[in-house]
Structure formats: structure tokens, C-alpha cells
């Protein structure tokens, strides 16, 4: 299993690394900030993605990075979106993949691994 962590900032990326370390799985973990995420995705070909969906991506109609990133994902890639915003603010087609932080590690593991 290869997990790609994508976050908008270094502190959030570090938090996602801590979550990934406690998932209890044997996985290669790759981390990228949003600006480097598409290139990292294409080079690393992860099987799972944990993506920090921040407020700007949910509220600014000009912000299309998440849409571009999602279009480059292979169909069989498992995606977990996470953030501190309420579910009602998440785009409707992404709500089934979204976890509002903070969350118990068991729930995160279940969402990521199925």
C-alpha cells in the first residue's frame, strides 16, 4: 500500500503524517503540499490518498485544484478527504469521502481501508 498525504500547509501535513503513522498498516507514506501534489501523484502512483480539503477549496469558485487533482487519480485509488470544516460546507459530490477533524484513529482507518 502506498499512501499519498496532501495538505495546504506544512503543519497540516505533519498532522496527517502523525495520523498515517498510527493507522497500524504497513504502508509507504509520501507527503506533498498542494502545489506539488499532481506531480507527486503521477510519479508515485499511490493506492490511497488522504487529502486536506481546506476552506478556500470549498468556498472559492475560482479554486479548481481539487477538481484537477481528482481527475488525475486512477479510478481504483481510495480517497479520504479531511478538514476542520463542517460537512455542510463540503461540495456535495465529496461528502461521502469527508472526515471532519478531529476524529478517532479507528474511524480514519475504516474510511481509508474500507
C-alpha positions in Angstrom: 0.0 0.0 0.0 1.2 3.5 -0.9 -0.5 6.5 0.8 -0.1 10.0 -0.5 -0.8 12.7 2.0 -1.8 16.1 0.5 -2.1 19.3 2.6 -2.3 23.0 2.2 0.4 23.8 4.8 3.4 22.2 6.5 1.7 22.0 9.9 -1.3 20.2 8.4 1.0 17.9 6.5 2.8 17.0 9.8 -0.6 16.3 11.4 -1.5 13.9 8.5 1.9 12.2 8.9 1.1 11.5 12.6 -2.3 10.1 11.6 -0.7 7.9 9.0 1.9 6.6 11.5 -0.9 5.4 13.8 -3.1 3.7 11.2 -1.5 0.3 12.0 -0.7 -0.6 8.4 2.4 -1.4 6.5 2.5 1.4 4.0 4.8 3.7 2.2 3.8 7.2 3.1 4.5 10.1 0.7 3.7 13.7 1.6 3.1 16.7 -0.7 1.8 20.2 -0.3 -1.0 21.2 -2.7 1.4 22.9 -5.2 3.4 19.6 -5.6 0.5 17.1 -5.4 -0.3 16.4 -9.0 3.4 15.8 -9.9 3.8 13.6 -6.9 0.7 11.7 -7.7 1.8 11.0 -11.3 5.3 9.9 -10.2 4.4 7.9 -7.1 1.1 6.2 -8.2 -0.4 5.9 -4.7 -3.1 3.4 -3.9 -4.6 5.6 -1.2 -4.9 9.4 -0.8 -5.5 11.4 2.3 -6.3 15.0 1.2 -6.7 18.1 3.4 -9.7 19.9 1.9 -9.3 23.4 3.2 -11.8 26.2 3.4 -10.5 28.0 0.3 -11.1 25.0 -1.9 -14.7 24.7 -0.7 -15.7 28.4 -0.9 -13.8 30.0 -3.8 -15.4 29.1 -7.1 -12.2 30.0 -8.9 -10.2 27.4 -6.9 -10.1 24.3 -9.1 -7.1 22.5 -7.8 -9.0 19.7 -6.1 -11.0 19.1 -9.3 -7.8 18.9 -11.3 -6.2 16.6 -8.8 -9.2 14.3 -8.7 -9.3 14.0 -12.5 -5.7 12.6 -12.4 -6.5 9.9 -9.9 -6.8 6.3 -11.2 -10.4 5.0 -10.6 -9.3 2.4 -8.1 -7.5 4.9 -5.8 -9.1 5.1 -2.4 -9.6 8.7 -1.3 -10.2 10.2 2.2 -10.8 13.9 2.4 -10.4 15.6 5.8 -10.6 19.0 7.3 -11.9 21.1 10.2 -15.0 22.4 8.3 -18.5 21.1 8.8 -19.8 18.5 6.3 -22.4 21.0 5.1 -19.6 23.2 3.7 -18.1 20.3 1.7 -19.0 20.1 -2.0 -21.9 17.6 -2.2 -20.2 15.1 -4.5 -17.3 14.8 -2.0 -19.3 14.4 1.2 -19.2 10.6 1.3 -15.4 10.7 1.5 -15.1 13.6 4.0 -14.0 13.2 7.7 -14.3 16.2 10.0 -11.3 16.6 12.2 -10.6 15.8 15.0 -11.6 12.2 14.6 -10.8 8.9 16.3 -8.0 6.9 14.5 -10.2 3.9 14.2 -12.7 5.9 12.1 -9.9 7.2 10.0 -8.6 3.7 9.4 -12.0 2.4 8.5 -12.5 5.2 6.0 -9.1 4.7 4.4 -9.0 0.9 4.3 -12.7 0.1 3.9 
